[in-house]
Amino acid sequence: MKNTFLLLSIFGLLSFISCSDFLFFGNSGSSSNIEEMDLHEVVIAINNEVGEAKAEQVSYCSILPIGAKPCGGPWGYLVYSTQETNEDRLKNLIERYDELDKIRNAEDERFSTCDMAQPPNLTLENGSCNGGGPYAWNPHFILEQNGITDED
């Protein structure tokens, strides 16, 4: 009887832990779930993953190319902090964003200049990573770029 109770208790605890991981900490970000996201969801997830791009020093600031210009190459470079960001998840989210951007370009018959987006210079401003130049997608710029407000 004690062994049965112990086994049931362990099973219940393990079930609770796996459920609480999903409920309280969100999805682990597996590729299959990212592949099911629509553009709006991906934009929000990227914005949440980057957050405020807080860093202790500029060496923690980094960039990734983002978007798919119809003429080729990225629209810009997403600025983020390696100190706060899960880089593997961010890369997977950007890959999905780029796929959906290509589809949007074709459906909306979008066009672009054929210039090459240049990587921005990175600085640390008030403890947050920031990129300078026309191709820097600083924290929260992805929302603006996609017409999404903080309330969405």
C-alpha positions in Angstrom: 0.0 0.0 0.0 2.8 2.4 0.9 4.6 1.6 -2.4 1.4 2.3 -4.4 0.9 5.6 -2.6 4.5 6.5 -3.1 4.3 5.7 -6.9 1.1 7.7 -7.2 2.6 10.6 -5.4 5.7 10.6 -7.7 3.5 10.3 -10.8 1.3 13.1 -9.6 4.3 15.4 -8.9 5.8 14.7 -12.3 2.5 15.4 -14.0 2.2 18.7 -12.1 5.7 19.7 -13.0 5.3 19.1 -16.7 1.9 20.9 -16.7 3.2 23.8 -14.6 6.1 24.1 -17.0 3.7 24.6 -19.9 1.2 26.7 -18.0 3.5 29.0 -16.1 6.6 29.2 -18.2 5.0 29.0 -21.6 5.9 26.9 -24.5 9.4 25.7 -24.8 9.6 27.2 -28.3 10.0 24.0 -30.2 10.4 24.4 -33.9 7.1 22.7 -34.7 5.1 25.3 -32.7 7.0 28.2 -34.3 6.2 26.8 -37.8 2.5 27.0 -37.0 2.7 30.7 -35.9 1.2 33.4 -38.2 3.0 36.7 -38.8 1.3 38.6 -36.0 2.2 35.9 -33.5 5.8 35.7 -34.7 6.2 39.5 -34.5 4.9 39.5 -30.9 7.1 36.5 -30.0 10.2 38.2 -31.4 9.4 41.5 -29.6 9.0 39.6 -26.4 12.2 37.6 -26.8 14.2 40.7 -27.4 12.5 42.7 -24.7 14.4 45.8 -23.8 17.7 44.3 -24.9 19.2 45.0 -21.5 23.0 44.5 -21.2 25.8 45.3 -18.8 28.2 46.1 -21.5 28.1 46.6 -25.3 29.9 43.2 -25.9 26.6 41.6 -24.9 24.8 43.4 -27.8 24.4 41.6 -31.1 22.4 41.6 -34.3 20.7 39.2 -36.7 19.5 39.9 -40.2 15.8 40.1 -40.4 13.2 40.2 -43.2 13.2 39.3 -46.8 13.4 42.1 -49.3 11.8 41.2 -52.6 15.0 42.2 -54.3 17.0 40.0 -52.0 18.7 40.3 -48.6 17.3 41.4 -45.3 15.3 44.5 -44.6 17.5 45.2 -41.6 19.3 43.9 -38.5 17.5 43.1 -35.3 19.4 44.4 -32.3 19.3 42.2 -29.1 21.2 41.4 -26.0 22.9 38.0 -25.7 22.6 38.5 -21.9 18.7 38.4 -22.0 17.8 36.5 -25.2 17.5 32.9 -26.0 19.4 33.1 -29.2 18.3 29.7 -30.6 14.7 30.6 -30.1 15.2 34.0 -31.6 16.9 32.6 -34.7 14.0 30.1 -35.2 11.5 33.0 -34.8 13.4 35.1 -37.3 13.6 32.2 -39.7 9.8 31.9 -39.5 9.4 35.7 -39.8 11.5 35.7 -43.0 9.4 32.8 -44.5 6.2 34.7 -43.8 7.7 38.0 -45.0 8.4 36.4 -48.4 4.8 35.2 -48.6 3.5 38.7 -47.7 5.8 40.2 -50.3 4.4 38.0 -53.0 0.7 38.3 -51.9 0.9 42.1 -51.6 3.1 42.5 -54.7 5.6 44.4 -52.5 8.8 45.8 -54.0 12.0 47.1 -52.5 15.2 48.9 -53.3 18.0 46.6 -54.2 20.5 48.2 -51.9 22.2 46.0 -49.4 21.2 46.6 -45.7 24.3 47.4 -43.8 24.9 46.1 -40.2 24.4 48.9 -37.7 27.0 50.1 -35.2 26.1 48.9 -31.7 26.1 51.0 -28.6 24.8 50.7 -25.1 22.3 53.4 -24.1 20.9 53.5 -20.6 21.7 49.8 -20.1 20.0 48.7 -23.4 21.5 47.7 -26.7 21.0 50.1 -29.5 21.9 50.1 -33.2 22.6 53.2 -35.3 21.7 53.7 -38.9 18.8 53.2 -41.2 18.9 49.4 -41.0 18.9 49.0 -37.2 15.8 47.3 -35.8 16.1 48.4 -32.2 13.9 46.9 -29.5 10.2 47.2 -30.3 10.8 48.5 -33.8 9.5 45.2 -35.2 6.1 46.2 -33.9 6.2 49.5 -35.7 7.6 47.9 -38.9 4.6 45.5 -39.0 1.9 48.0 -37.9 1.3 46.4 -34.5 0.7 48.5 -31.4 1.6 47.4 -27.8 -2.1 46.9 -27.2 -2.5 44.2 -30.0 
